[in-house]
Amino acid sequence: MKKEGSKQFSNAIFLNESEQEDAKKLKALGIKQFIQQVPTSKKEDLNTML
């Protein structure tokens, strides 16, 4: 479900500004982040979407 003021990154992944900033901080630390709705779904690189 889309949260108010959030950006859609996949069919089921929505991040608000605060969550996006946190993800960018993790990316800056060199942490790889992926999104995957279910185990059989394709894994997508969140860092390239930020």
Secondary structure, 3 states (H helix, E strand, C coil): CCCCCCEECCCCCEECHHHHHHHHHHHHCCCCCEECCCCCCCCEECCCCC
